[in-house]
Structure formats: structure tokens, C-alpha cells
Amino acid sequence: MKSSLFAQPVRRDRGLFWRSRRAWIAAVVLVLVACAAPPPPPPQRLQAPSATVAFDAAINFAVDDLLSQAQRLPDFQPPEKSLVESVLQKDKPVARSKFVVDVALDSQTGQQTVGTRFLDSRLLLRAKARFPQFEVVPIPVSLQPGKGLTNERYLLAATLTPLTSQGAETQARYRINISLTDLRSGFVLAQAAANATAADVDATPTNFYQDSPSLVRDRIVDGQIRTAQAKTGSEADAIYVSSLTVSALISEGARLYDAGQFDESLRVYETAVARPDGKQLRVFNGLYLTNKQLGRAEAAEQAFGRIVALGLSANSLSFKFLFKPASTDFLADPTITGPYEMWLRVLAREMANTQHCVTVLGHSSRTGSEPVNERLSLMRATGIQRKLELLVPTLAGRLQSVGMGFRENLIGSGTDDLRDALDRRVEFRVRNCD
């Protein structure tokens, strides 16, 4: 009897224990299920503004649209986790996907402008504020010989394009394009675009591009523009993608030049030109400009000679000779026209070395009537031709002049200052000798 009296309470306590344990297990399972619940679906693609918007608002939309598209891609979805992993890693920080950003370019000229610089800064700030799951940073710059991009996989490239008026549309506009490229596969993963009013877009070239003697739009620049504007699913430009390390050096050198740090800028361009893929017009322009600013006349002339030789070999060579309005005389400002004598001397020498025939094309800005500008551009081209033939008489018979007027304007503003200097360029195109 004694043992049976003590046995009953024990059975009751044991039953209570198991009921409590089952309740505890159920609670834990509920917690695990709650912790393992799938994340909310990423946002749908944004609806484009129905009208042209302010510049900063257009940049915000393009960035938001592009990175919202990225959120939906399989590459950027969070990995599936077991219930236990979800609990154990609940407070562990999530690794962020890294996107490197190349500097934006004006797609008409290939230059950086005040407007493209604003696009760059706004893009980085917007991405940081609205998309913390992505690490969006400029392309890293390395001055170590032979070292390039290693772990970077995703690239953002952007352009700013002036739009011509159509029909009744009279408002000046710009189009922003931004693309996301997978550097491993070479395919564009996402593309976003937005139209902005021109009121807040400053098209003034940065100091480096204002001072550059030649047009810098070459094969690499064209590849960057094509990549920034490519449709989702298309291939990025392979030559441009393969030269991103040099592109980063070029941008850093231009930034230092604009800041007046000419010694540091020269060092960057010397690093770039030492690379196998560094023989580019922007690099040679950088070497010319920095050596000129540092008073190294001989080195500057050597760099200018490389600009001419590369341009003639690629059959794409344009120089910004600035003339007095409605005149064939150069501007009277020696700070601008002082180097022209050396430019012409090197041009004549390099042309004589090629043994090719060359067409000299004169261009004018959009000021005055078309017939007047046709004649003026031809007279300017003829003037350059005669100067070259006086320097190297053997060029006589191998050069011919053509006036283009303002038919091939790159800027078209008609401001007749440094902003539309490219419209008053003189081009040299190699042709077969008749």
C-alpha cells in the first residue's frame, strides 16, 4: 500500500512533464517557422514618369529602376536556408553584392562634363541611400604595374545624351542611360533610362576635356557608350570591358588634373601608358596636358606626336583650332593658341612620315547662315593646309581641303566659346592618293 500511495503522484507529475515538453517543442517550431518565413517579394519595375522631369529626379528614377531590376535577378536573391540556419544566422550581417561604377560620359562627344559629374555623384548617393544590400562604388584605381580588376564582377555604366527636338517638341532634353553588366559572362543584366529637362544640365566640359587638344572619342569610348545604352540580354562591348583598369586610371588622372595636381596626374597617366592596353587617345592627351602644365615642353611635344600618329593610324584625328569669329585667324589669346605652332609642326612631320594623302576638313559652329559657314569652314581648312605645306613642302599635292560648315556639329549650341570648341575643329582623314 505504501508504494502504491507514492506511485500515483509520480505518474501525474510525469504526465505534466510530457505535456509541458510537447507545448515547448510546438512553440519552438512556431518560432523557427516564423524566422524561416520567405522574405517579402522584391518590388516590381517602376513606372516611368509620364513627362520629362528635372535632372536630379530623372537620375533618381533611373537608379531606382536599375537596382530594383537587379533585386529580382537570381544572382541577387538571398540563398535558401534551413530552419536551424535561419535561427543561428538571424543576426549575422548579410553579404552585399558589389557593383563598380565607371564615370558617366556625354555620348555625343565622349567627354566628361559638369553634368556627367553630377550624374556620377547623384548615382552613388542614391544607391547608398535606397539600396543598402548593394555596395555601389567607383572602379578601384591601382598604380601597381600589371595589377587590374580581380574580384569585381558587376559594372554600372552610364551616359548622358542630348536629344534633338522632334515635331512640336521644343523643350531641350537629355536622356540618361544606365546599364548593369555581369563582367564574367559579358552580358547586360539590366538597363534603365529616363529623360530630363536641360535646365539643370551643365554641358560644359571638365578642365581636362576643355584643354585636350584632340577629340578623345575613340574605340574604347565608343564601347563604353554602347555598353551603357545596351538592351537587357545583349552583350557588353568586350574591348571596353577588357580595358576597365585603364579606364579607371584615365578617370583618376583627369580628376587630379582638374584639381590642379599635375604631378600626381602625370604619374597616373604614365602608369596607364605602360600597360599593353594603355595606348589610347585619352592617355596621350593626359601625358601632353600634364607635361605642358609642368613646363616640360619636350615631353609634351613627344606626347602630342603620339596623339597624331595614333589618330592617323586609326584614320580619326581631330584638333580644336579656335578661330576669331567670322575669320580665318586664330584667337588672339596666347594661353589658348600658343601651342598651335608646335601642333602644326608635329602634324606636318607625322603626315610626311605616313606617305599617305590626307583630307583636311574644316568645321564651324552654328552661328550665321549655312552658306557663310560653308565658305568659312573651307577657308579655315585651306589655311591649315597651306601652313602644313609651308612647313613640309613635300606635302603639296597630298593634301586637299573640304569645308563642312556646321553639318557635323557635335555640340550645336552656337555659343562660340570653350563649350562648343569641338564644333570648330579641324579633322584629318587619310585617303588613297589618286
GIJOHU-V983318 format. One line per field, one symbol per residue. ss: DSSP state (2 for helix, 1 for strand, 0 for the rest). burial: I if it has 9 or more other C-alpha atoms within 8 Angstrom, else O. Layout:
ss->???
burial->???
This chain:
ss->02222222222222222222222222222222222000000000000000001022222222222222222202220000002222220000000011111000110000001222222222222222220001111100000000000000011111111110000000001111111111000011111111111222000010222220010000222222222200000010022222022222222222222200022222222222200000002222222222222000222222222222222220001110001000000100022220022222222222222200111111000000022222222222222222222220222000111110000000000000022222220111111000
burial->OOOOOOOOOOOOOOOOOOOOOOOOOOOOOOOIIOIIOOOOOOOOOOOOOOOIIIIOIIIIIIIIIIIIIIIIOOOIOOOOOOIOIIIOOOOOOOOOOIIIIIIIIIIOIIIIIIIIIOIIOIIIOIIIOOIIOIIIIOOOOOOOOOOOOOOIIIIIIIIIIIOOIOOOOOOIIIIIIIIIIIIOOIIIIIIIIIIIIIOOIOOIIIOIIIOIOIIIIOOIIIIIIIIIIIOIOOIIIIOIIOIIIIIIIIIIIIIIIIOOIIOIIIOIIIIIIOIOOIIIIOIIIIIIIIIIOOOIOOIIIIIIIIIIIIIIOOIIIIIIIIIIOOOIOIIOOOOOIOOOOOIIIIIIIIIIOOOIIIIIIIIIIIOOOOOOIIIIIIIIIIIIIOIIIOOIOOIOOIIIIIIIIIOOIIIIOOOIOOIIIIIIIIIIIIOOOO
